[in-house]
């Protein structure tokens, strides 16, 4: 690989070519005019050719000089663009929130308008993950599971009540009501990947002192979004988690069955990534989410 000329000579030539005078280049680089002249002369000696035709007043750029200027203009232009973007990113306050896809889709996104109003000067970046995926890095991490036992400073979000809910369309199709229904005639919606994480139908029936209907029909989904879409479309009954789908219940898109509820030891927990605690924006956004979620122990 050809060794590049010294950077001081290149910058001196680039400044002189842009300003058209050694004086302008000297002022830009905060050095004396003779220093600019020496740097350009050293660069010409290193390249083995003249970059300026000094027989004219003012000096004119030779063809090698024009070729070098074009290359420097491209290279320095990219550097200037990169520096500008880096400065912009440093000046922009960004907080990254990592959370399970269900929490993001059905709790966090509906709150984004209020969250952005509360923090207008902060760019909030959201990373969604499916159950079973490794936790991705974020300034603020929300996870689902049991309370941490390693002394982690976590705060509980949302409720811990688990209850059956159903689309009113599905109830009407079966000619049932929220207070008068028959589980044996229903299709049970489940999510395979989450069975080890929260209540599934067998554990819910057991915890409420009931027996799950024999040979029950089950529809199993691989993602939480698919599961929610199926229940909203009236494909069966599902287990709702307190707080996540309250908007659908309040709007009447879902109906809570008048059945026993159970309390889970699992839930959503928020914590700050190591080192993020010193960032005031991250801490304030976590406090906002915790307060908005409104979990009461």
HELIX and SHEET records of a PDB file:
HELIX    1   1 UNK A    7  UNK A   19  1                                  13    
HELIX    2   2 UNK A   22  UNK A   29  1                                   8    
HELIX    3   3 UNK A   33  UNK A   47  1                                  15    
HELIX    4   4 UNK A   63  UNK A   91  1                                  29    
HELIX    5   5 UNK A  101  UNK A  103  1                                   3    
HELIX    6   6 UNK A  104  UNK A  108  3                                   5    
HELIX    7   7 UNK A  109  UNK A  118  1                                  10    
HELIX    8   8 UNK A  168  UNK A  173  1                                   6    
HELIX    9   9 UNK A  183  UNK A  185  5                                   3    
HELIX   10  10 UNK A  192  UNK A  194  5                                   3    
HELIX   11  11 UNK A  201  UNK A  207  1                                   7    
HELIX   12  12 UNK A  224  UNK A  232  1                                   9    
HELIX   13  13 UNK A  246  UNK A  251  1                                   6    
HELIX   14  14 UNK A  276  UNK A  278  5                                   3    
HELIX   15  15 UNK A  280  UNK A  293  1                                  14    
SHEET    1   A 2 UNK A  52  UNK A  53  0                                        
SHEET    2   A 2 UNK A  60  UNK A  61 -1                                        
SHEET    1   B 5 UNK A 122  UNK A 129  0                                        
SHEET    2   B 5 UNK A  93  UNK A 100  1                                        
SHEET    3   B 5 UNK A 140  UNK A 145  1                                        
SHEET    4   B 5 UNK A 267  UNK A 272 -1                                        
SHEET    5   B 5 UNK A 154  UNK A 157 -1                                        
SHEET    1   C 3 UNK A 237  UNK A 241  0                                        
SHEET    2   C 3 UNK A 161  UNK A 166 -1                                        
SHEET    3   C 3 UNK A 255  UNK A 256 -1                                        
SHEET    1   D 3 UNK A 237  UNK A 241  0                                        
SHEET    2   D 3 UNK A 161  UNK A 166 -1                                        
SHEET    3   D 3 UNK A 262  UNK A 263 -1                                        
SHEET    1   E 2 UNK A 187  UNK A 191  0                                        
SHEET    2   E 2 UNK A 217  UNK A 221  1                                        
END                                                                             
